Amino acid sequence: MTDLFQTSGTSPTDRTNPEPDFVVQDHGSIFLLRALTPAASAWIEENLSEDRQTFGDAVAVEAGFILPVVIGAQRDGLTVMR
């Protein structure tokens, strides 16, 4: 089984900046998606609903929805770390 957090899909893998764009934290039924770069913050604004739930500086995402969010970010060339 492929770990989508470890693979980049169609996103670039040879980056000059090794910092990931997002970090995802697993808290059971809720995942926290944290933007670490301006590109990640812009992606959240453009791709996630305005009524999204936040927890501090993170977006709270239900477990059943985190995979499509991660795949979407990766398809748009962003990197995700957990």
C-alpha positions as CSV (number, residue, x, y, z in Angstrom):
1,M,0.0,0.0,0.0
2,T,1.4,3.4,-0.9
3,D,1.7,6.0,1.8
4,L,0.5,9.2,0.2
5,F,2.2,11.3,2.8
6,Q,5.6,9.9,1.7
7,T,5.1,10.0,-2.1
8,S,4.8,13.1,-4.1
9,G,2.5,11.9,-6.9
10,T,2.8,14.5,-9.6
11,S,4.4,17.1,-7.4
12,P,8.0,18.1,-7.9
13,T,10.4,16.0,-5.8
14,D,13.7,17.9,-6.5
15,R,13.1,21.2,-4.6
16,T,15.8,23.6,-3.5
17,N,13.8,24.3,-0.3
18,P,13.4,21.0,1.7
19,E,10.8,22.5,3.9
20,P,7.4,20.9,3.3
21,D,4.4,23.1,2.4
22,F,2.1,21.4,4.9
23,V,2.3,19.2,7.9
24,V,-0.6,16.9,8.9
25,Q,-1.1,15.8,12.4
26,D,-3.3,12.7,13.2
27,H,-5.6,13.2,16.2
28,G,-7.8,10.2,15.6
29,S,-11.1,11.3,14.0
30,I,-9.7,14.8,13.3
31,F,-6.5,15.7,11.4
32,L,-4.9,19.1,11.7
33,L,-3.5,20.6,8.4
34,R,-0.9,23.3,9.0
35,A,0.4,25.5,6.3
36,L,4.1,26.1,6.6
37,T,4.7,28.2,3.5
38,P,2.9,31.1,1.8
39,A,2.1,28.8,-1.1
40,A,0.3,26.4,1.3
41,S,-1.7,29.3,2.9
42,A,-2.7,30.5,-0.6
43,W,-3.7,26.9,-1.5
44,I,-6.0,26.7,1.6
45,E,-7.6,30.0,0.7
46,E,-8.2,28.9,-2.9
47,N,-9.3,25.3,-2.3
48,L,-10.9,24.9,1.1
49,S,-14.3,26.2,2.0
50,E,-14.5,29.6,3.7
51,D,-16.5,28.0,6.5
52,R,-13.7,25.6,7.3
53,Q,-13.1,24.8,11.0
54,T,-9.8,26.0,12.4
55,F,-7.9,25.1,15.5
56,G,-5.3,27.7,16.2
57,D,-3.3,28.1,13.0
58,A,-4.4,24.8,11.6
59,V,-7.4,23.6,9.6
60,A,-9.3,20.8,11.3
61,V,-10.2,18.1,8.8
62,E,-12.4,15.0,9.5
63,A,-10.5,11.8,9.0
64,G,-12.7,10.8,6.0
65,F,-11.7,14.0,4.1
66,I,-8.0,14.3,4.7
67,L,-6.9,12.0,1.9
68,P,-8.6,14.0,-0.9
69,V,-7.2,17.2,0.6
70,V,-3.7,15.8,0.7
71,I,-4.0,14.4,-2.8
72,G,-5.3,17.7,-4.1
73,A,-2.4,19.7,-2.6
74,Q,0.1,17.2,-4.0
75,R,-1.4,17.4,-7.5
76,D,-1.0,21.1,-7.3
77,G,2.7,20.7,-6.6
78,L,2.8,21.1,-2.8
79,T,4.5,18.8,-0.4
80,V,2.9,17.3,2.7
81,M,4.6,15.8,5.7
82,R,3.1,14.1,8.7
